[in-house]
Amino acid sequence: MKILQVEGSKKPLFNWCPNVEQGALDQITSILKLPFVEHGSLMADAHLGMQMPIGGVVATNNVIVPNWVGVDEGCGMIAVKTNLTKSQLEDMDLRKRIHHSASRGVPMGFSHNTQKRMNTLRNRLQNKVNYIFDKTGIDNLDDFQVLKHAEKDLWSQLGTLGGGNHFMEVDYDEDDMIWIVIHSGSRNMGKKICEYFNRVAEEENKKWHSIDTGGIPFLPVNTPEGKGFLAWLDFALRFAYLNRAVMMNEVKEALLHEFPNVEFEPEINIHHNYVVIENHFGKNVWVHRKGATSAKLDETGIIPGSMGTATYITKGLGNTNSLMSCSHGAGRKMGRKAFNVQANTPEMMEKIKKSMEGIVYTKFAKETNRKRKETGNLDVSEASDAYKNIEDVMGNQTDLVKPIHRLLPYINWKDAGGDCEGYLGLSLQTESGEVEDIV
């Protein structure tokens, strides 16, 4: 970790990311000059984001910034350990069956639920969904019609993976025990909530003419707009939490089909895109974690690498300089389009193929442009070479987290497209018990 003095600010930058790109550094140093910012840190996986680096952690005084949470509100990880061993899943045909089964059950990419799957989900989860709406008070926010059809959208997207760096995996640890790991968030609903309140913040900031934020729209927490954002964010977080749990059940069901006596330990289910009030340095502040994992003392965390590389289960060390946070993954080192241009050579494609040897995984799709037309290249933008080395990232944050388990992929799912009917057969059980226990 390096402490960097920021010109024009009395607040230093605590940086765990060596050789951080200049764009991300410019973003965080500009943030530290704002009068409502109390503290700022860059995690070991930091890279350029929208108005704030991904891998950034910022504490504010009575102010919240929608874009410092990001459009994938509630994005996070869920993991569960099983009593299966690596040798029990060694057969490649067996793993292909499991891959096919869960692929049928979980819509990925732009795909949403069919009517049949929505009906199945309603029958099993209506009470939990009712609780989400009751707890966050969405029906009372008449002034903020962010999602005109919130409940319809929820059922359409519940238990769906999304695209990009979202994934599902069956992994094995250092003792050859099998785990299930899933990375996903609040889908399109979180995006709409963030964009809506970012526009609201822009409009409100124009009225005030108060301070120059460098084009960063913010909301005081005690205004109707600030309270509205927090309520809708809470909705997105609770949905994301349940969304991961539903997908976990689908993978569990696929394993149960092959191993009827498989047992599952309590799930770990966490966010890494959110804002929450916490006490640091003797005062209450609003901590924005944008691509950062909470790492309070002895708190369990999940830090995934990239496709084909390790995922770590960790315990937090409670480092105050990082606002008790750590990285949320490996972090991109190159944009998607740039990497696809570089990677679509025979040499690179062979290297990518070799990195996935021994893993059953979803085939790479054709790359598409903004009009969703194929470019002729394969979309390998999630290959490990597009990301920082997860081992280096973990080595740069030894004062933030302690690794407990190192997981390696055996089966990997990513965006495959197509609608899925799916099936559910398990009760939702989490480490803390109920969906209401999330942040």
C-alpha positions as CSV (number, residue, x, y, z in Angstrom):
1,M,0.0,0.0,0.0
2,K,1.2,3.5,-0.9
3,I,-0.1,6.8,0.6
4,L,-0.2,9.4,-2.1
5,Q,-0.6,13.1,-1.3
6,V,-3.2,14.7,-3.5
7,E,-2.5,18.2,-4.7
8,G,-5.3,20.6,-3.8
9,S,-6.6,18.2,-1.1
10,K,-5.8,17.6,2.6
11,K,-7.0,14.1,2.2
12,P,-4.4,11.5,1.0
13,L,-5.1,8.6,-1.3
14,F,-4.5,5.1,0.1
15,N,-3.6,3.0,-2.9
16,W,-3.2,-0.8,-3.0
17,C,-3.0,-0.9,-6.9
18,P,0.5,-0.7,-8.3
19,N,0.9,0.8,-11.7
20,V,-2.7,2.1,-11.6
21,E,-3.8,3.5,-15.0
22,Q,-3.7,7.3,-15.2
23,G,-7.4,7.6,-15.9
24,A,-8.4,5.8,-12.7
25,L,-5.9,7.8,-10.8
26,D,-7.2,11.1,-12.2
27,Q,-10.7,10.1,-11.2
28,I,-9.9,9.3,-7.6
29,T,-7.7,12.4,-7.1
30,S,-10.5,14.6,-8.4
31,I,-12.9,12.9,-6.0
32,L,-10.7,13.5,-3.0
33,K,-10.8,17.3,-3.7
34,L,-14.6,17.4,-3.1
35,P,-15.6,19.0,0.2
36,F,-18.1,16.3,1.1
37,V,-15.5,13.5,0.7
38,E,-13.9,12.2,3.9
39,H,-11.6,9.4,2.7
40,G,-10.6,7.6,-0.5
41,S,-8.8,4.3,-1.3
42,L,-8.0,2.3,-4.4
43,M,-8.2,-1.5,-4.1
44,A,-5.6,-3.8,-5.7
45,D,-7.8,-4.5,-8.8
46,A,-8.7,-0.8,-9.5
47,H,-9.3,0.4,-13.1
48,L,-11.2,3.2,-14.9
49,G,-14.9,3.4,-14.3
50,M,-17.8,5.8,-14.8
51,Q,-16.8,8.9,-12.7
52,M,-15.2,6.7,-10.1
53,P,-12.7,3.9,-10.5
54,I,-14.0,0.3,-10.3
55,G,-12.2,-0.9,-7.2
56,G,-12.7,2.5,-5.5
57,V,-13.8,3.0,-1.9
58,V,-15.0,6.5,-0.9
59,A,-16.5,7.8,2.3
60,T,-18.7,10.9,2.2
61,N,-20.3,13.2,4.8
62,N,-24.2,13.1,4.4
63,V,-23.9,12.8,0.6
64,I,-24.5,9.9,-1.8
65,V,-23.4,9.6,-5.4
66,P,-25.4,7.2,-7.6
67,N,-22.5,6.7,-10.1
68,W,-20.1,5.8,-7.3
69,V,-22.3,2.7,-6.7
70,G,-22.6,2.1,-10.5
71,V,-25.2,0.7,-12.8
72,D,-24.9,-2.9,-11.5
73,E,-26.2,-2.2,-8.1
74,G,-25.9,-5.1,-5.7
75,C,-23.5,-7.0,-7.9
76,G,-21.8,-9.6,-5.8
77,M,-20.9,-13.2,-5.1
78,I,-22.5,-16.3,-3.6
79,A,-20.6,-19.4,-2.7
80,V,-21.3,-22.8,-1.1
81,K,-19.1,-25.7,-0.2
82,T,-20.4,-29.3,-0.8
83,N,-19.4,-32.7,0.5
84,L,-18.4,-33.8,-3.0
85,T,-14.8,-34.3,-4.0
86,K,-13.0,-33.5,-7.2
87,S,-12.6,-37.1,-8.1
88,Q,-16.4,-37.6,-8.1
89,L,-16.7,-35.0,-10.9
90,E,-13.6,-36.1,-12.8
91,D,-15.5,-37.6,-15.7
92,M,-15.8,-35.0,-18.5
93,D,-19.1,-36.4,-19.8
94,L,-20.6,-36.1,-16.3
95,R,-19.5,-32.5,-16.0
96,K,-21.0,-31.8,-19.5
97,R,-24.3,-33.1,-18.3
98,I,-24.2,-30.8,-15.3
99,H,-23.3,-27.9,-17.5
100,H,-26.1,-28.6,-19.9
101,S,-28.6,-29.0,-17.0
102,A,-27.8,-25.7,-15.4
103,S,-27.6,-24.0,-18.8
104,R,-31.2,-25.0,-19.4
105,G,-32.2,-23.7,-16.0
106,V,-30.6,-20.3,-15.9
107,P,-31.2,-17.6,-18.6
108,M,-28.0,-15.8,-19.4
109,G,-27.0,-12.6,-21.3
110,F,-30.0,-10.6,-22.4
111,S,-32.4,-13.5,-21.9
112,H,-35.2,-13.2,-19.3
113,N,-37.5,-15.8,-17.8
114,T,-40.2,-17.5,-19.8
115,Q,-43.8,-17.3,-18.5
116,K,-43.5,-20.9,-17.3
117,R,-40.4,-20.2,-15.2
118,M,-42.0,-17.0,-13.8
119,N,-45.0,-19.0,-12.7
120,T,-42.7,-21.6,-11.0
121,L,-40.8,-18.8,-9.2
122,R,-44.0,-17.1,-8.0
123,N,-45.3,-20.3,-6.5
124,R,-42.2,-20.8,-4.5
125,L,-41.0,-17.2,-3.7
126,Q,-44.0,-14.9,-3.6
127,N,-43.6,-14.3,0.1
128,K,-39.9,-13.4,-0.2
129,V,-40.7,-11.0,-3.1
130,N,-43.6,-9.4,-1.1
131,Y,-41.1,-8.9,1.7
132,I,-38.7,-7.1,-0.6
133,F,-41.4,-4.6,-1.6
134,D,-42.7,-4.2,2.0
135,K,-39.3,-3.7,3.6
136,T,-38.0,-1.1,1.1
137,G,-41.3,0.8,1.0
138,I,-41.3,1.1,-2.8
139,D,-45.0,1.5,-3.1
140,N,-44.8,4.6,-0.9
141,L,-42.4,6.3,-3.3
142,D,-45.0,7.9,-5.5
143,D,-42.7,10.7,-6.5
144,F,-40.1,8.4,-7.9
145,Q,-41.6,6.1,-10.4
146,V,-38.2,4.6,-11.4
147,L,-39.5,1.2,-12.6
148,K,-43.0,1.6,-13.8
149,H,-43.5,-2.2,-13.7
150,A,-41.1,-3.1,-10.9
151,E,-42.8,-6.4,-9.9
152,K,-43.2,-7.6,-13.5
153,D,-39.6,-6.7,-14.2
154,L,-38.5,-8.6,-11.0
155,W,-40.2,-11.8,-11.9
156,S,-38.9,-11.5,-15.5
157,Q,-35.3,-11.2,-14.3
158,L,-35.2,-13.2,-11.1
159,G,-32.7,-16.1,-11.2
160,T,-31.0,-14.8,-14.4
161,L,-27.3,-14.4,-14.8
162,G,-26.7,-11.5,-17.2
163,G,-23.6,-11.1,-19.3
164,G,-20.1,-9.6,-19.2
165,N,-18.1,-10.8,-16.3
166,H,-21.0,-12.5,-14.6
167,F,-20.5,-16.3,-14.3
168,M,-21.4,-19.5,-12.5
169,E,-18.8,-22.1,-11.6
170,V,-18.3,-25.5,-10.0
171,D,-14.9,-25.3,-8.4
172,Y,-12.6,-27.4,-6.2
173,D,-10.5,-26.2,-3.4
174,E,-7.0,-27.1,-2.0
175,D,-8.5,-30.2,-0.4
176,D,-10.3,-31.2,-3.6
177,M,-13.7,-30.4,-2.1
178,I,-16.3,-29.1,-4.5
179,W,-17.8,-25.6,-4.3
180,I,-20.4,-23.7,-6.3
181,V,-19.6,-20.0,-7.0
182,I,-21.8,-17.4,-8.7
183,H,-21.2,-13.8,-9.7
184,S,-24.2,-11.6,-10.6
185,G,-26.2,-8.6,-9.5
186,S,-29.5,-6.7,-10.0
187,R,-29.6,-7.0,-13.8
188,N,-31.3,-4.3,-15.8
189,M,-33.3,-3.0,-12.8
190,G,-30.2,-1.8,-11.0
191,K,-29.1,-0.1,-14.1
192,K,-32.3,1.8,-14.5
193,I,-32.3,2.8,-10.8
194,C,-28.8,4.2,-11.0
195,E,-29.4,6.1,-14.3
196,Y,-32.7,7.5,-13.0
197,F,-31.2,9.0,-9.8
198,N,-28.1,10.2,-11.6
199,R,-30.4,12.3,-13.8
200,V,-32.3,13.5,-10.7
201,A,-29.0,14.5,-9.1
202,E,-28.0,16.4,-12.2
203,E,-31.2,18.3,-12.2
204,E,-31.0,19.1,-8.5
205,N,-27.4,20.2,-8.7
206,K,-28.2,22.7,-11.5
207,K,-30.8,24.3,-9.2
208,W,-28.4,24.7,-6.3
209,H,-25.4,26.3,-8.0
210,S,-23.6,25.4,-4.8
211,I,-20.2,23.8,-5.6
212,D,-18.3,22.7,-8.6
213,T,-18.1,18.9,-8.5
214,G,-16.4,18.4,-11.8
215,G,-19.6,17.0,-13.3
216,I,-20.2,14.5,-10.5
217,P,-24.0,14.6,-9.6
218,F,-24.7,14.0,-5.9
219,L,-27.6,13.8,-3.5
220,P,-27.8,14.9,0.2
221,V,-29.0,11.9,2.1
222,N,-31.7,13.8,4.0
223,T,-33.5,15.2,0.9
224,P,-36.5,13.4,-0.6
225,E,-34.3,12.5,-3.6
226,G,-31.5,11.1,-1.4
227,K,-34.0,9.0,0.6
228,G,-35.6,7.9,-2.6
229,F,-32.3,6.7,-4.0
230,L,-31.5,4.8,-0.9
231,A,-34.9,3.1,-0.8
232,W,-34.6,2.0,-4.5
233,L,-31.0,0.9,-4.0
234,D,-32.1,-1.2,-1.1
235,F,-34.7,-2.8,-3.4
236,A,-31.9,-3.5,-5.9
237,L,-29.6,-5.0,-3.2
238,R,-32.4,-7.3,-1.9
239,F,-33.2,-8.4,-5.4
240,A,-29.6,-9.1,-6.3
241,Y,-29.2,-11.2,-3.1
242,L,-32.3,-13.3,-3.9
243,N,-31.3,-13.5,-7.6
244,R,-28.0,-15.2,-6.7
245,A,-29.7,-17.5,-4.3
246,V,-32.2,-18.6,-7.0
247,M,-29.4,-19.4,-9.4
248,M,-27.5,-21.3,-6.7
249,N,-30.5,-23.5,-6.3
250,E,-30.5,-24.3,-10.0
251,V,-26.8,-25.5,-9.8
252,K,-27.6,-27.4,-6.6
253,E,-30.4,-29.1,-8.4
254,A,-28.1,-30.1,-11.3
255,L,-25.7,-31.7,-8.8
256,L,-28.5,-33.4,-6.9
257,H,-29.7,-35.0,-10.1
258,E,-26.3,-36.7,-10.4
259,F,-25.5,-37.1,-6.7
260,P,-28.8,-37.5,-4.7
261,N,-26.9,-37.6,-1.4
262,V,-24.9,-34.4,-1.9
263,E,-24.9,-32.0,1.1
264,F,-24.4,-28.2,1.0
265,E,-22.9,-26.0,3.7
266,P,-24.5,-22.6,4.5
267,E,-24.2,-20.1,1.7
268,I,-22.0,-17.0,1.7
269,N,-23.8,-14.2,-0.2
270,I,-22.3,-10.7,-0.4
271,H,-22.4,-7.5,-2.4
272,H,-19.5,-5.5,-3.9
273,N,-21.4,-2.6,-5.5
274,Y,-23.3,-0.5,-2.9
275,V,-23.3,2.4,-0.4
276,V,-23.9,2.0,3.3
277,I,-23.5,4.1,6.5
278,E,-20.6,2.9,8.6
279,N,-18.5,4.3,11.5
280,H,-14.9,5.0,10.6
281,F,-12.4,7.2,12.4
282,G,-15.0,8.0,15.1
283,K,-17.7,9.4,12.8
284,N,-20.6,8.1,10.7
285,V,-19.9,8.3,7.0
286,W,-21.5,6.9,3.8
287,V,-19.1,4.3,2.3
288,H,-19.4,3.8,-1.4
289,R,-17.9,0.5,-2.6
290,K,-17.8,0.3,-6.3
291,G,-16.3,-3.0,-7.2
292,A,-15.0,-3.5,-3.6
293,T,-15.7,-6.1,-1.0
294,S,-16.3,-5.4,2.7
295,A,-13.4,-6.8,4.7
296,K,-14.2,-6.1,8.4
297,L,-12.2,-8.2,10.9
298,D,-13.0,-11.9,10.4
299,E,-15.7,-11.1,7.8
300,T,-16.0,-13.8,5.1
301,G,-15.4,-12.6,1.6
302,I,-15.3,-14.0,-2.0
303,I,-12.8,-12.6,-4.5
304,P,-13.0,-14.2,-8.0
305,G,-10.3,-14.1,-10.5
306,S,-11.0,-14.2,-14.3
307,M,-12.2,-17.0,-16.5
308,G,-10.1,-20.1,-15.9
309,T,-8.3,-18.8,-12.8
310,A,-8.7,-19.0,-9.1
311,T,-11.4,-17.6,-6.8
312,Y,-10.5,-16.9,-3.1
313,I,-12.6,-17.3,0.0
314,T,-11.2,-14.8,2.5
315,K,-11.4,-13.4,6.0
316,G,-11.2,-9.7,6.5
317,L,-8.4,-8.0,8.5
318,G,-10.3,-4.8,9.3
319,N,-7.8,-2.4,7.9
320,T,-9.1,1.1,8.6
321,N,-7.1,2.8,5.8
322,S,-9.1,0.8,3.2
323,L,-12.3,1.6,5.1
324,M,-12.2,-2.2,5.9
325,S,-12.5,-3.1,2.2
326,C,-10.6,-5.2,-0.3
327,S,-10.7,-6.0,-4.0
328,H,-13.8,-7.5,-5.6
329,G,-11.9,-9.5,-8.2
330,A,-8.9,-9.4,-10.5
331,G,-9.9,-6.2,-12.4
332,R,-9.7,-5.6,-16.1
333,K,-6.4,-4.5,-17.6
334,M,-7.8,-3.9,-21.1
335,G,-11.2,-2.9,-22.5
336,R,-13.4,-5.5,-24.2
337,K,-13.2,-4.2,-27.8
338,A,-9.4,-3.6,-27.5
339,F,-8.8,-7.1,-26.2
340,N,-10.9,-8.7,-28.8
341,V,-8.9,-7.0,-31.6
342,Q,-5.6,-8.1,-30.0
343,A,-6.8,-11.6,-29.1
344,N,-8.2,-12.7,-32.4
345,T,-5.0,-14.1,-33.7
346,P,-4.1,-17.8,-34.0
347,E,-1.4,-17.5,-31.3
348,M,-3.7,-15.8,-28.8
349,M,-6.6,-18.0,-29.5
350,E,-4.4,-21.1,-28.9
351,K,-3.2,-19.5,-25.6
352,I,-6.8,-18.8,-24.5
353,K,-7.9,-22.4,-25.4
354,K,-5.0,-23.8,-23.5
355,S,-5.9,-21.7,-20.4
356,M,-9.3,-23.5,-20.3
357,E,-7.9,-27.1,-20.6
358,G,-9.6,-29.5,-18.3
359,I,-12.6,-27.1,-17.7
360,V,-16.1,-27.7,-19.1
361,Y,-17.2,-24.2,-20.2
362,T,-19.7,-22.3,-22.4
363,K,-18.3,-21.9,-25.9
364,F,-17.2,-18.4,-26.8
365,A,-19.8,-16.6,-28.9
366,K,-19.4,-14.3,-31.8
367,E,-18.5,-10.7,-31.0
368,T,-21.3,-8.2,-31.8
369,N,-21.3,-4.4,-32.1
370,R,-23.7,-1.9,-30.5
371,K,-26.3,-2.9,-33.1
372,R,-25.8,-6.5,-32.1
373,K,-24.4,-7.4,-35.5
374,E,-21.6,-9.9,-35.6
375,T,-18.1,-8.5,-36.3
376,G,-16.5,-11.8,-37.5
377,N,-14.4,-12.2,-34.4
378,L,-15.0,-14.4,-31.4
379,D,-15.9,-12.6,-28.2
380,V,-13.1,-13.6,-25.9
381,S,-13.2,-10.4,-23.8
382,E,-13.6,-12.4,-20.6
383,A,-10.5,-14.5,-21.2
384,S,-8.0,-14.4,-18.3
385,D,-5.5,-12.3,-20.3
386,A,-7.9,-9.4,-20.4
387,Y,-7.6,-9.2,-16.6
388,K,-5.0,-8.5,-14.0
389,N,-3.3,-11.6,-12.5
390,I,-5.4,-12.7,-9.5
391,E,-2.4,-14.0,-7.7
392,D,-0.7,-10.6,-8.0
393,V,-3.9,-8.9,-6.8
394,M,-4.0,-11.1,-3.7
395,G,-0.3,-10.5,-3.1
396,N,-0.9,-6.8,-3.1
397,Q,-3.6,-6.9,-0.4
398,T,-2.1,-9.2,2.3
399,D,-2.8,-6.4,4.9
400,L,-6.5,-6.4,3.9
401,V,-7.6,-10.0,3.8
402,K,-6.3,-13.5,4.7
403,P,-7.0,-16.3,2.1
404,I,-8.9,-19.2,3.6
405,H,-9.6,-21.3,0.5
406,R,-8.3,-21.2,-3.1
407,L,-10.8,-22.5,-5.6
408,L,-10.0,-23.6,-9.2
409,P,-12.7,-24.0,-11.9
410,Y,-14.0,-27.4,-13.0
411,I,-17.2,-26.2,-14.8
412,N,-17.8,-22.6,-15.9
413,W,-21.0,-21.0,-17.3
414,K,-21.2,-17.6,-19.0
415,D,-23.6,-15.8,-21.4
416,A,-25.0,-18.5,-23.8
417,G,-28.1,-16.7,-24.9
418,G,-31.6,-18.2,-25.4
419,D,-34.7,-18.5,-23.1
420,C,-34.8,-21.1,-20.4
421,E,-37.7,-22.7,-18.6
422,G,-35.7,-23.8,-15.5
423,Y,-36.8,-25.7,-12.4
424,L,-36.5,-25.2,-8.7
425,G,-36.5,-27.8,-6.0
426,L,-34.8,-26.4,-2.9
427,S,-35.7,-24.1,-0.1
428,L,-33.5,-20.9,0.0
429,Q,-31.1,-21.2,2.8
430,T,-28.4,-18.7,3.5
431,E,-25.6,-18.2,6.1
432,S,-27.7,-15.6,7.9
433,G,-31.0,-17.3,7.3
434,E,-33.3,-14.8,5.5
435,V,-33.2,-12.3,2.7
436,E,-33.9,-9.5,5.1
437,D,-30.5,-9.9,6.7
438,I,-28.6,-8.4,3.7
439,V,-27.0,-5.0,3.8
